[in-house]
Amino acid sequence: MDATVDRWLGDDARKRFDSLAWHETAGGVDPFGFDPRVAKYAVVAARAVYRDWFRAEVHGIENVPDGRVLLISNHSGQIPLDAMGIACALLLDRESPRFVRSMVEKWTATLPFVSVLFPRLGQIVGVPENCARLLEEEEAILVFPEGARGISKPFSQRYRLTDFGIGFMRLALQTRTPIVPVAVIGAEEQYISIADLNRVARLLGMPAFPVIPQLLLPGGFLPLPTKYRIYFGEPLSFTGDPDDEDAAIEEKVVVVKRTIQNMLNRGLKERPGIFR
């Protein structure tokens, strides 16, 4: 079976994946449940979606350093295919491949199947202790400070950043980790939401309940084949007390948010169209 997966991956992707170093324990699974063998299967599908469906175009990937780094990105698209795109960019398009660990919403740990699958793929529940531990191990961590607010926003609010959480900045200060701002263009149009039914979401115990008309059409469960453009900005470094007042931390967060919004605005002006 491993030989079949390697064949599906292709020589370049296989060599890149096999070159990565893993922090393993007994049984080949790390303390957070990550299993490289399961992840390798996922990369087969992710690579096809990244290369062939979204035809991803990457800019500035040389800005991602070796060692510990926080990748801070806008979030959109109703399901986290933007996270997949960023992870594929670092694995498939960086000169020296890196594996990205994404911080996910705490409520995903309550979902059947997802609560097991996400850890196997390297995703980690978004609590500071988890992130700090991985940064100390020189990992690359992807954080979406908008959280569910960003990924579920309606089409009318596309490419306008919502409120950022500030926890990532405290972690950056605590662990002396550089921040690389990331802007993803294309995900906003993959599933077009016309509204978010907050009351229904609360009843179901979900962070959001978007209304997506295309899901009613034949094949509508597939995302629209928009063209992804992923921009990696220059690293940002911050100093200060990680236990400082929220207002002081917020000032630093605003710098990151403004940088990402400017990257989005510039990318939108440059792109020739949604699908090309």
Secondary structure by P-SEA (a helix, b strand, c coil): caaaaaaaacaaaaaaaaaccccccccccccccccaaaaaaaaaaaaaaaccccccccccccccccccccbbbbbccccaaaaaaaaaaaaccccbbbbbbbbbbccccccaaaaaaaaaaccccccaaaaaaaaaabbbbbbcccccccccccccccccccccccaaaaaaaaabbbbbbbbbccccccccccccaaaaaaaacccbbbbbccccccccccccccbbbbbbccbbbbbccccccaaaaaaaaaaaaaaaaaaaaaaaaacccccc
